[in-house]
Amino acid sequence: MTATSLNEKRSHVDDEGGSSLRKKLGYFLARSSGPGWKRYGVAWLSCFGLMIILAMRSEMGIAIIKMTRKVPRPTPGGGKNFTAAPFQEVAWTHLDIGIIEASFFIGYALFSIPGGYMASYLSPNLLLGSAVLITCVLNVLVPSMAHVTPASAAFGLTLTVRLIQGMAEGCLYPAVHGIWRYWAPEMERSRLATISFFGMALGPIIGLPLSGLVTSTLSWQVNFYLYGTVGCAWAVVWFLLVHEQPSKDPHISRAEAAYIEEHSAPATNSDSLPVSQMATSLPVWAIVVANVGRNWSFQFSMIGLPAYYSKVFGMNSEEIGLHLMLPFLLMAALTPVGGYLADSLRGRYLSTTVTRRLFNTVGFGVMAASLVVVGMSRSLHLSTAFLTLGLGFTGIGMSGYAVNHLDIVPRFAGFLMGVSNGVGTISGVLSPIIASRVARHGTAEEWQAVFTIASVVHVATLVFYLFCSSGEKQPWASPGETERLIDNSGEGLRMQRGTASAGGDGLSMSAGPNATEEETVSY
């Protein structure tokens, strides 16, 4: 064979390989994206809303330190003589502070399930906007409530405001899942939902340093006014631009609306809530258990890790803030990346079930292993590196359990999110309490036990999810829809029989031109 013919043959093979690659890429694009951009606008706008709320959560911890700190207040005694009397801006005890901080999480946990119920039967876009608006309006009132006299009245009013804020925020995540029930095409669920959850990681990144800066340069009250005002402005934009369903949105193109409705769950609110089926469903419990593991690490990282850095490495608050920003930065980067990868793999290479289990296992597994290393480490930089790795990879895990609600029960994804998030919040409250009890003296050995416990929790929840989860829609997920499908199938079958009798051809019943092999039945 001559060199010329050999080169021609190689060129032909390269062309065939390139053509095959282009076909695969084209298949990916066709399977994981569609016309229009409005649904991505909804995703990023919801991301900013969650970012504001999560950033807002950092303000109270910093404000309490400032408002309860005792500082000397000069008391004139004539001429240059004066006495320095200790002064505390808000007369709250440590017990009062603990109760106020706990009141938010109590309201949050108690209202997660009612919030999920409302997300299933009310307009989820209005629910999300109202939850943010209520939280932010109340946020503006906190400085005034804290300065009411007497101190007992200030304590009671502030506690009530924080409790109602927690109740309002309990509706946030169920409402987000309720929105994607209408707006997310099946093959774009992971990326759209993780864009929304991207705001969870952005919030602490922005809130921790911003709240500290504003408090040190201006005052702690300004934080409450700032976040409250920005959140109210966001709510106005949200109400104006986002509608319940694509079919009700005057700003969306016809092609995008048709594409979304063709590839998403039917828009109906008539089905009854299948509580008993949910309570006995292993895939449902897999999501709930995974939420327990996720909230354990997330709340511990927000509340317990500052104490770890302070006790073991003797760091001040500014240094701690810088070290804790790194894990959230990586989490913020990997969350949308995980969503895009999950949608790219689903359907072509992996089933939805395998995809969810894979991403959840990677996220939780890396976190569990990293916690063990951190517990054994006595090096500041090594501990920060593995905390960054572990918490960062929980962003990958979001494309596992956190999106799974929309797979198994799209009609009631908001309610399931409320249940799983409510139960998970309880574990998130318990984790820093247990950490404080185990590490009561603050020694490195005690903190190693704390990290080992957290690692065991992650392994246990990982294993349960790995064997019990599913990516398939459950048979009980939409009772009314199932009945309609049976009725329609019977009518279609009768029509097909009439055609077969007239033409003498084989009898078949198809769900439509885009039906899969499972949806087509031949007789």
Salt bridges, closest charged atoms under 4 A:
GLU16 OE2 - HIS12 NE2 2.92
GLU89 OE2 - HIS147 NE2 2.95
GLU169 OE1 - ARG57 NH2 2.95
GLU188 OE1 - ARG39 NE 2.86
GLU244 OE1 - LYS248 NZ 2.94
ASP249 OD2 - LYS38 NZ 2.35
ASP249 OD1 - HIS243 ND1 3.68
GLU256 OE2 - ARG39 NH1 2.84
ASP271 OD2 - ARG411 NE 3.96
ASP343 OD2 - ARG191 NE 3.54
ASP343 OD1 - ARG346 NH2 3.24
ASP407 OD1 - ARG189 NH1 3.30
ASP407 OD1 - ARG346 NH1 3.98
ASP407 OD2 - ARG356 NE 2.57
GLU446 OE2 - HIS441 ND1 2.89
GLU481 OE1 - LYS473 NZ 2.91
